[in-house]
Amino acid sequence: MGAEHPGFSWRDVEQHGLGAQDDGGLNLAYQCLERNLAAGLAEQEALIWHGAAGERRVYTYRQLADGAQRFARGLERRGVRLAERVCTLGPRCPELYLAALGTLRHGAVYAPLFSVYGPDPIRRRLELGEARVVVTTEALYRERIAPVRGALPALEHIVLIDGEAPGAESWAAFCSDPEPPTPVTTGAEFPALLHFTSGTTGPPKGVLHVHRAAAAHLSTGREVLGLAPGVRYWCTADPGWVTGVSYGILAPLLCGATLVVDEGGLDARRWYSILESEAVQCWFTAPTALRMLRREGAEALAGHDLSALARIFSTGEPLEPALTEWTQARIGLPARDAWWQSETGSIMTAQYGEAPVTPGRMGRAVSGIELILASVEDGGVEPITSAGVTGEILIRRGWPSMFRTYLGAPERYREAFVEDWYRSGDLAQWDESGELRFIGRADDVIKTAGHMVGPAEVEAVLNHHPQVAECGVSGVPDPVAGTLVAAWVVPPRPPERPEQLRRELIAHARQRLGSAVAPRQIHFVDELPKTPSGKILRRQLAT
């Protein structure tokens, strides 16, 4: 199981899918831009930007290439060297996309930051990455970077997308030189991308990827998302996260698609209007966003024509069956799951192709990925092939977007592998048809009265109930069972009879899960603790 494409070759993708470069190297930005110019896509729409205030700007592939070259020239003029880190911190604005592509074209390493972080988390990431350049807004610079800049000796250049500030220069000034930059050759194994994990279980990890990742982004963009020249595509992920880079910038441009970008926050009517007005064909979002849209009800969707939409994909956290069924009922398409991690760099499993979508499944491994479930004991791997048996997801090393190190933590990197397999830390089961069903993080699984309970499975059942907007499940200490399963529920509206609803939810869960797995406690809350990317912090639920 997990190796279902015997004729597939990553070498073929690199040699025939990606374009040969005159310099003999491999560069992500070249493959996103110049390769498409050579293919006749120069005047095709590459990026359509919707500003928070209602603006709309369109960039062709030629315009993106020109803007990226200007930024690369700015880096060259200021002495930024190969493999030095350039960070962005800001909203979804065109300059961030140009900076990302220009950084890669110059041979520097692109390291996005998420703008909701405060000064201390930002300082830790800039320290870890030894950032040389930061592209940001005036407000974010004054609030998040200026207070800690004295502790960042490597940081030499601040580029402001808007406004002015002492010790910084404007975007226009930085990109003012129209001369093309000196050509730079990057090899396939040259460092390209640095992603910082959220650090919710400790200090952030700097996950480093190389230019060879282009092969995985291209392959999964085509095979899973159905991207091709002219396909209109919207990824709602923030560019501060790995999804917002791998599938919000690189994969669509590598495939020659038209990328829709919205600077505004999640607003149901706005989102439906963008899907309609831009005739979006593939929509890549997250369960948290789908839950919020579901809470807005049918009124927000009424009157919008989404007939152009052909595929909805979700990533970042488990996609519970209730959301797949909701999109099917309201939009006419099932939401499909796609599983991967910052370390894998690209989608590893997904519900793709023409096979019917089974709610609550992670799908199958994509082409080129050998994946197994296994029990890992004393450094040995025992594969699990039987349906319904829980094991850890392991992936055979060697795919193009596999991370190459944890920056400054080589021992931590070695511990991420056993024998020839990457250890994901995620648990799953095979079903009878050979698809994967997500169980949970290995360190999130609840041991109660001798049973192993995956929080995601319980959350999926509770989220089916009409009086549950979203919920989180964790364990609480118990003198008899050791740990009890408990759920923290956000209702769509304050319950009139909370005790009655509490009993109803427990009965609902017991009927579908059995008494050993169903929660013993239900707590009603206004909101759940989450990471900035929207993942539930289960360990904080009981605090």
C-alpha positions as CSV (number, residue, x, y, z in Angstrom):
1,M,0.0,0.0,0.0
2,G,1.2,3.5,-0.7
3,A,3.2,2.8,-3.8
4,E,0.6,2.6,-6.6
5,H,2.4,4.3,-9.5
6,P,5.2,1.9,-10.5
7,G,5.9,3.7,-13.9
8,F,6.4,7.1,-12.3
9,S,9.8,8.7,-12.1
10,W,10.9,11.9,-10.4
11,R,13.8,12.0,-12.9
12,D,11.2,12.2,-15.7
13,V,9.4,15.0,-14.0
14,E,12.6,17.0,-13.8
15,Q,13.8,16.2,-17.3
16,H,10.5,16.5,-19.1
17,G,8.1,18.4,-16.9
18,L,10.4,21.2,-15.8
19,G,12.2,23.3,-18.4
20,A,15.9,22.9,-19.2
21,Q,17.9,25.9,-18.1
22,D,20.7,27.4,-20.2
23,D,22.9,27.5,-17.2
24,G,22.4,23.8,-16.5
25,G,21.0,24.5,-13.0
26,L,17.5,24.3,-11.5
27,N,15.8,27.4,-10.0
28,L,12.3,27.5,-8.7
29,A,11.6,31.1,-9.8
30,Y,13.0,30.4,-13.3
31,Q,10.6,27.4,-13.6
32,C,7.7,29.5,-12.4
33,L,8.4,32.5,-14.7
34,E,10.9,32.3,-17.6
35,R,9.8,28.7,-18.5
36,N,6.2,30.0,-18.9
37,L,7.4,33.0,-20.9
38,A,9.2,30.6,-23.3
39,A,6.0,28.5,-23.5
40,G,4.0,31.5,-24.8
41,L,2.3,32.5,-21.6
42,A,3.8,35.9,-21.3
43,E,0.5,37.8,-21.6
44,Q,-1.6,35.3,-19.7
45,E,-3.0,36.4,-16.4
46,A,-0.7,35.0,-13.7
47,L,-2.0,36.7,-10.5
48,I,-5.2,38.5,-9.9
49,W,-5.1,40.5,-6.6
50,H,-8.1,41.7,-4.6
51,G,-7.2,44.4,-2.1
52,A,-8.9,44.7,1.3
53,A,-10.5,48.0,0.2
54,G,-11.9,46.5,-3.0
55,E,-9.1,47.1,-5.5
56,R,-8.4,44.6,-8.2
57,R,-5.0,44.3,-10.0
58,V,-4.0,41.8,-12.7
59,Y,-0.4,40.7,-13.3
60,T,0.7,38.8,-16.4
61,Y,3.5,36.3,-16.3
62,R,5.7,38.9,-18.1
63,Q,4.8,41.5,-15.4
64,L,5.6,39.0,-12.6
65,A,8.9,38.1,-14.2
66,D,9.8,41.8,-14.5
67,G,8.9,42.6,-10.9
68,A,10.8,39.6,-9.6
69,Q,13.9,40.6,-11.6
70,R,13.8,44.1,-10.2
71,F,13.7,42.7,-6.6
72,A,16.5,40.3,-7.5
73,R,18.5,43.3,-8.8
74,G,17.8,45.2,-5.5
75,L,19.2,42.2,-3.6
76,E,22.3,42.1,-5.8
77,R,23.0,45.8,-5.4
78,R,22.9,45.5,-1.6
79,G,25.3,42.7,-1.5
80,V,22.9,39.9,-0.5
81,R,24.8,36.7,-1.2
82,L,23.7,33.2,-2.3
83,A,21.8,31.3,0.4
84,E,21.3,34.3,2.7
85,R,17.8,34.6,4.0
86,V,15.2,37.1,2.9
87,C,12.0,37.2,5.0
88,T,8.6,38.7,4.3
89,L,6.1,39.8,6.9
90,G,2.9,41.3,5.8
91,P,-0.6,40.9,4.3
92,R,-1.4,39.2,1.0
93,C,-0.1,41.9,-1.3
94,P,1.5,41.7,-4.7
95,E,4.9,42.8,-3.3
96,L,5.2,39.8,-1.1
97,Y,4.8,37.5,-4.2
98,L,7.3,39.5,-6.2
99,A,9.8,39.4,-3.2
100,A,9.4,35.6,-2.9
101,L,10.1,35.0,-6.6
102,G,12.9,37.6,-6.8
103,T,14.6,36.1,-3.7
104,L,14.5,32.6,-5.3
105,R,15.7,33.9,-8.7
106,H,18.7,35.6,-6.9
107,G,19.7,32.4,-5.2
108,A,18.8,33.6,-1.7
109,V,16.6,31.6,0.6
110,Y,13.0,32.7,0.9
111,A,11.7,32.6,4.5
112,P,8.1,33.8,5.1
113,L,6.8,35.0,8.5
114,F,3.2,35.1,9.7
115,S,2.1,38.6,10.5
116,V,0.0,37.8,13.6
117,Y,3.1,36.9,15.6
118,G,4.4,39.5,18.2
119,P,7.9,40.8,18.5
120,D,9.3,37.9,20.5
121,P,8.2,35.1,18.1
122,I,9.4,37.1,15.2
123,R,12.7,37.8,16.8
124,R,13.3,34.1,17.5
125,R,12.6,33.3,13.8
126,L,14.8,36.1,12.5
127,E,17.6,34.9,14.8
128,L,17.2,31.3,13.8
129,G,17.2,32.2,10.1
130,E,19.9,34.9,10.5
131,A,17.7,37.0,8.2
132,R,19.6,39.6,6.1
133,V,16.5,41.3,4.6
134,V,12.9,41.8,5.7
135,V,10.1,43.0,3.5
136,T,7.2,44.3,5.5
137,T,4.8,47.2,6.1
138,E,5.5,50.3,8.0
139,A,3.1,49.4,10.8
140,L,4.4,45.9,11.2
141,Y,8.0,47.2,11.2
142,R,7.3,49.7,13.9
143,E,5.2,47.3,16.0
144,R,7.0,43.9,15.5
145,I,10.6,44.4,14.3
146,A,11.8,47.9,15.4
147,P,11.5,46.9,19.2
148,V,13.8,43.9,18.7
149,R,16.1,45.0,15.8
150,G,19.0,45.7,18.2
151,A,19.1,42.0,19.0
152,L,19.4,41.0,15.3
153,P,22.9,41.8,14.1
154,A,22.5,39.9,10.8
155,L,19.5,42.0,9.8
156,E,20.8,44.8,7.5
157,H,17.9,45.8,5.2
158,I,14.3,46.6,5.9
159,V,12.1,47.2,2.8
160,L,8.7,48.8,3.4
161,I,5.9,48.0,1.1
162,D,4.2,51.2,2.2
163,G,5.1,54.3,4.1
164,E,8.5,55.3,5.5
165,A,10.5,54.7,8.7
166,P,14.0,55.5,10.0
167,G,16.4,52.7,9.1
168,A,14.2,51.4,6.3
169,E,13.8,52.0,2.6
170,S,10.7,52.0,0.4
171,W,9.8,49.2,-2.0
172,A,10.1,51.7,-4.9
173,A,13.6,52.7,-4.0
174,F,14.7,49.1,-3.5
175,C,13.4,48.0,-6.9
176,S,14.3,51.2,-8.8
177,D,17.2,49.8,-10.9
178,P,15.8,48.6,-14.2
179,E,19.0,46.8,-15.2
180,P,18.6,43.0,-15.2
181,P,20.5,41.3,-12.4
182,T,23.6,39.3,-13.0
183,P,22.5,35.7,-13.9
184,V,22.9,33.3,-11.0
185,T,23.0,29.5,-11.2
186,T,21.4,27.4,-8.5
187,G,21.7,23.7,-8.5
188,A,18.8,21.4,-7.7
189,E,20.1,20.7,-4.2
190,F,20.7,24.4,-3.5
191,P,18.8,25.8,-0.5
192,A,15.6,27.7,-1.5
193,L,12.9,27.8,1.1
194,L,13.0,28.1,4.9
195,H,9.7,27.4,6.7
196,F,9.3,28.0,10.4
197,T,7.0,25.6,12.3
198,S,4.6,27.1,14.8
199,G,6.6,26.1,17.8
200,T,3.5,25.1,19.8
201,T,5.4,22.2,21.5
202,G,8.7,24.0,21.9
203,P,10.9,26.5,20.0
204,P,10.2,26.9,16.3
205,K,12.0,24.6,13.9
206,G,13.5,26.0,10.7
207,V,12.6,23.5,7.9
208,L,14.9,23.9,4.9
209,H,13.9,22.8,1.3
210,V,15.8,23.0,-1.9
211,H,15.1,24.0,-5.5
212,R,14.5,20.4,-6.5
213,A,11.2,20.7,-4.7
214,A,9.9,22.2,-7.9
215,A,9.3,18.7,-9.3
216,A,7.0,17.8,-6.4
217,H,5.1,21.1,-6.6
218,L,4.6,20.7,-10.3
219,S,3.6,17.1,-10.1
220,T,1.1,17.5,-7.3
221,G,-0.3,20.7,-8.8
222,R,-1.2,18.8,-12.0
223,E,-2.1,15.4,-10.6
224,V,-4.0,16.4,-7.4
225,L,-5.3,20.0,-8.0
226,G,-5.8,19.7,-11.8
227,L,-3.8,22.8,-12.5
228,A,-2.8,23.7,-16.1
229,P,-2.3,26.8,-18.1
230,G,-5.2,29.2,-17.7
231,V,-6.9,27.3,-14.9
232,R,-8.2,29.8,-12.4
233,Y,-7.1,28.8,-8.9
234,W,-7.5,30.3,-5.4
235,C,-5.5,29.2,-2.4
236,T,-6.8,30.9,0.8
237,A,-3.7,30.1,2.9
238,D,-1.7,33.0,4.2
239,P,1.7,33.3,2.5
240,G,3.3,33.2,5.9
241,W,2.7,29.4,6.0
242,V,4.1,26.6,4.0
243,T,0.7,26.1,2.2
244,G,0.6,29.7,1.2
245,V,4.0,29.3,-0.5
246,S,4.0,25.7,-1.9
247,Y,0.4,25.9,-3.1
248,G,-0.3,29.7,-2.9
249,I,2.7,30.7,-5.1
250,L,4.8,27.9,-6.5
251,A,2.6,25.1,-7.6
252,P,0.1,27.2,-9.6
253,L,2.8,29.2,-11.3
254,L,4.8,26.1,-12.1
255,C,1.6,24.8,-13.8
256,G,1.0,28.0,-15.7
257,A,-2.3,28.6,-13.8
258,T,-3.9,31.9,-12.9
259,L,-3.6,32.6,-9.2
260,V,-6.3,34.5,-7.4
261,V,-5.2,36.3,-4.2
262,D,-7.4,38.1,-1.7
263,E,-5.9,40.4,0.9
264,G,-9.1,40.6,3.0
265,G,-10.0,38.4,5.9
266,L,-12.5,35.6,5.9
267,D,-15.9,37.1,5.0
268,A,-18.5,34.6,3.6
269,R,-20.2,36.9,1.2
270,R,-16.8,38.3,0.0
271,W,-15.4,34.9,-0.6
272,Y,-18.4,33.6,-2.5
273,S,-18.3,36.8,-4.6
274,I,-14.7,36.2,-5.5
275,L,-15.3,32.6,-6.3
276,E,-18.1,33.7,-8.6
277,S,-16.6,36.8,-10.2
278,E,-13.2,35.2,-10.9
279,A,-14.8,31.9,-12.1
280,V,-12.5,30.0,-9.8
281,Q,-12.1,26.4,-10.9
282,C,-10.0,25.0,-8.1
283,W,-10.3,26.2,-4.5
284,F,-7.7,25.2,-1.9
285,T,-8.7,26.1,1.7
286,A,-8.8,24.7,5.2
287,P,-11.3,23.0,7.5
288,T,-11.4,26.0,9.8
289,A,-12.4,28.3,6.9
290,L,-15.1,25.8,5.8
291,R,-16.5,25.6,9.3
292,M,-16.8,29.4,9.5
293,L,-18.6,29.5,6.1
294,R,-20.9,26.8,7.3
295,R,-21.7,28.9,10.4
296,E,-22.8,31.8,8.2
297,G,-25.6,29.7,6.8
298,A,-27.2,29.4,3.4
299,E,-28.1,33.1,3.3
300,A,-24.5,34.1,2.6
301,L,-24.3,31.7,-0.4
302,A,-27.7,32.6,-1.8
303,G,-27.6,34.1,-5.3
304,H,-24.0,33.3,-6.0
305,D,-23.2,31.3,-9.2
306,L,-20.3,28.9,-8.4
307,S,-20.8,26.7,-11.5
308,A,-17.2,27.3,-12.6
309,L,-15.9,25.5,-9.5
310,A,-14.8,22.0,-10.3
311,R,-12.6,21.0,-7.3
312,I,-12.5,21.9,-3.6
313,F,-9.5,20.8,-1.5
314,S,-8.7,21.2,2.1
315,T,-5.5,20.9,4.1
316,G,-3.9,21.9,7.4
317,E,-6.0,19.8,9.8
318,P,-8.3,16.8,9.6
319,L,-11.3,17.3,7.2
320,E,-14.3,15.8,9.1
321,P,-17.0,14.1,7.1
322,A,-19.5,16.8,8.1
323,L,-17.7,19.4,6.0
324,T,-17.4,17.2,3.0
325,E,-21.1,16.6,3.2
326,W,-21.9,20.3,3.7
327,T,-20.0,21.4,0.6
328,Q,-21.6,18.6,-1.4
329,A,-25.1,19.7,-0.2
330,R,-24.6,23.5,-0.5
331,I,-22.0,23.9,-3.3
332,G,-22.6,20.7,-5.2
333,L,-19.0,19.5,-4.8
334,P,-17.4,17.4,-2.0
335,A,-14.5,18.9,-0.2
336,R,-11.4,16.7,-0.7
337,D,-8.7,16.1,1.9
338,A,-5.0,16.6,1.2
339,W,-2.4,15.6,3.8
340,W,1.2,16.8,4.1
341,Q,3.5,18.6,6.5
342,S,6.1,21.4,6.5
343,E,8.7,18.7,6.4
344,T,7.3,16.9,3.4
345,G,7.1,20.2,1.4
346,S,4.3,19.0,-0.9
347,I,1.1,16.9,-0.7
348,M,1.7,13.3,0.2
349,T,-1.8,11.8,0.2
350,A,-5.1,13.2,-1.2
351,Q,-8.5,12.4,-2.5
352,Y,-7.8,13.1,-6.1
353,G,-8.7,11.7,-9.5
354,E,-12.1,10.5,-10.6
355,A,-12.7,8.0,-7.7
356,P,-15.8,8.7,-5.6
357,V,-15.0,10.8,-2.5
358,T,-15.4,8.9,0.8
359,P,-16.0,11.5,3.6
360,G,-13.5,11.2,6.5
361,R,-10.6,9.8,4.4
362,M,-7.1,11.2,3.6
363,G,-7.1,9.5,0.2
364,R,-4.1,7.7,-1.3
365,A,-0.4,8.4,-1.8
366,V,0.3,10.6,-4.7
367,S,2.7,9.5,-7.5
368,G,6.3,9.1,-6.5
369,I,5.5,8.6,-2.8
370,E,6.1,5.3,-1.1
371,L,4.1,5.4,2.2
372,I,3.4,2.8,4.8
373,L,1.8,2.5,8.2
374,A,4.0,1.0,10.8
375,S,4.7,0.3,14.4
376,V,8.1,1.7,15.4
377,E,9.7,-0.1,18.3
378,D,13.4,0.1,19.4
379,G,14.4,1.7,16.2
380,G,12.8,-1.0,14.0
381,V,9.9,-0.7,11.6
382,E,7.0,-3.2,11.6
383,P,4.7,-2.5,8.6
384,I,0.9,-2.6,9.2
385,T,-1.2,-3.8,6.2
386,S,-4.4,-4.9,7.9
387,A,-7.4,-2.6,7.7
388,G,-8.5,-0.9,10.9
389,V,-5.1,-1.1,12.7
390,T,-3.5,2.1,13.8
391,G,0.1,2.9,12.8
392,E,2.4,5.8,12.3
393,I,2.6,7.2,8.7
394,L,6.1,6.6,7.4
395,I,7.4,7.9,4.0
396,R,10.4,6.5,2.2
397,R,13.1,9.2,2.0
398,G,14.1,10.7,-1.4
399,W,11.1,12.6,-2.8
400,P,12.1,16.0,-4.2
401,S,10.4,18.3,-1.6
402,M,11.6,16.3,1.4
403,F,13.2,18.7,3.8
404,R,17.0,18.6,4.0
405,T,17.6,19.7,7.6
406,Y,16.2,21.5,10.6
407,L,18.3,24.6,10.7
408,G,20.8,24.4,13.5
409,A,19.4,21.2,14.8
410,P,21.1,18.2,13.0
411,E,20.4,15.8,15.8
412,R,16.7,16.6,15.7
413,Y,16.8,16.0,12.0
414,R,18.4,12.5,12.4
415,E,15.7,11.7,14.9
416,A,13.0,12.4,12.3
417,F,14.0,9.2,10.4
418,V,14.1,5.6,11.2
419,E,16.0,3.3,8.9
420,D,15.1,4.7,5.4
421,W,11.8,6.2,6.5
422,Y,10.7,9.7,7.5
423,R,8.6,9.6,10.7
424,S,5.6,11.9,10.3
425,G,4.3,11.5,13.9
426,D,0.8,11.2,12.5
427,L,-1.3,8.1,13.1
428,A,-3.7,6.6,10.6
429,Q,-5.5,3.4,9.5
430,W,-6.0,1.7,6.2
431,D,-9.7,1.1,5.3
432,E,-10.9,-1.9,3.3
433,S,-10.6,0.0,0.0
434,G,-6.9,1.0,0.7
435,E,-7.6,4.6,1.6
436,L,-6.2,6.2,4.7
437,R,-8.2,7.4,7.7
438,F,-6.5,9.9,10.0
439,I,-6.4,9.1,13.7
440,G,-4.4,11.9,15.2
441,R,-0.9,13.0,16.2
442,A,0.9,10.3,18.1
443,D,1.4,12.6,21.1
444,D,-2.3,13.6,21.0
445,V,-3.8,10.1,21.3
446,I,-5.7,9.6,24.5
447,K,-5.2,6.4,26.5
448,T,-8.4,5.8,28.5
449,A,-9.2,2.6,30.4
450,G,-7.0,0.5,28.1
451,H,-8.3,2.1,24.9
452,M,-6.5,4.3,22.4
453,V,-8.7,7.2,21.3
454,G,-7.8,9.5,18.4
455,P,-9.2,13.1,19.1
456,A,-9.9,13.7,15.4
457,E,-12.3,10.8,15.3
458,V,-14.3,12.1,18.2
459,E,-14.3,15.6,16.9
460,A,-15.5,14.4,13.5
461,V,-18.6,12.8,15.0
462,L,-19.4,15.7,17.3
463,N,-19.0,18.2,14.4
464,H,-21.8,16.3,12.6
465,H,-24.3,17.5,15.3
466,P,-26.3,20.6,14.3
467,Q,-25.6,22.2,17.7
468,V,-21.9,22.1,17.2
469,A,-20.1,24.8,15.3
470,E,-16.7,23.3,16.1
471,C,-15.1,21.3,18.9
472,G,-11.8,20.1,20.3
473,V,-11.1,16.8,22.2
474,S,-8.5,16.1,24.7
475,G,-7.9,14.0,27.9
476,V,-8.5,14.9,31.5
477,P,-7.1,13.0,34.5
478,D,-9.3,10.4,36.2
479,P,-8.3,8.3,39.3
480,V,-10.0,5.2,37.9
481,A,-9.5,5.3,34.1
482,G,-6.3,7.3,34.2
483,T,-7.7,9.6,31.6
484,L,-11.1,10.5,30.4
485,V,-12.1,11.7,27.0
486,A,-13.5,15.3,27.2
487,A,-14.8,17.7,24.5
488,W,-14.8,21.5,24.4
489,V,-17.7,22.5,22.2
490,V,-18.4,25.9,20.5
491,P,-22.2,26.0,19.8
492,P,-23.5,28.1,17.0
493,R,-25.5,30.0,19.6
494,P,-25.6,29.9,23.4
495,P,-27.7,26.8,24.4
496,E,-30.9,27.5,26.1
497,R,-30.7,24.2,28.1
498,P,-27.0,23.4,28.4
499,E,-27.4,20.3,30.5
500,Q,-29.9,18.8,28.1
501,L,-27.6,19.6,25.1
502,R,-24.7,18.1,27.0
503,R,-26.6,14.8,27.5
504,E,-27.7,14.9,23.9
505,L,-24.1,15.3,22.6
506,I,-22.8,12.5,24.8
507,A,-25.6,10.2,23.6
508,H,-24.9,11.2,20.0
509,A,-21.3,10.3,20.3
510,R,-21.9,7.0,22.1
511,Q,-24.3,5.9,19.4
512,R,-21.7,6.4,16.7
513,L,-18.5,5.7,18.6
514,G,-19.4,3.4,21.4
515,S,-19.1,4.1,25.1
516,A,-15.4,3.4,25.4
517,V,-14.5,6.1,22.8
518,A,-17.2,8.7,23.3
519,P,-16.5,11.7,25.6
520,R,-17.5,11.5,29.2
521,Q,-17.4,15.3,29.6
522,I,-18.7,18.2,27.5
523,H,-17.6,21.8,28.1
524,F,-19.3,24.7,26.3
525,V,-16.9,27.5,25.3
526,D,-17.0,30.6,23.2
527,E,-13.8,29.7,21.3
528,L,-11.0,27.1,21.1
529,P,-7.3,27.8,21.6
530,K,-5.6,27.6,18.2
531,T,-2.3,28.2,16.5
532,P,-2.2,31.3,14.3
533,S,-2.8,29.0,11.3
534,G,-6.1,27.7,12.9
535,K,-5.1,24.3,14.3
536,I,-6.6,23.4,17.6
537,L,-4.2,23.4,20.5
538,R,-5.6,20.3,22.2
539,R,-3.1,20.4,25.0
540,Q,-4.4,23.8,26.1
541,L,-8.0,22.7,26.3
542,A,-7.9,21.4,29.8
543,T,-5.8,24.2,31.2
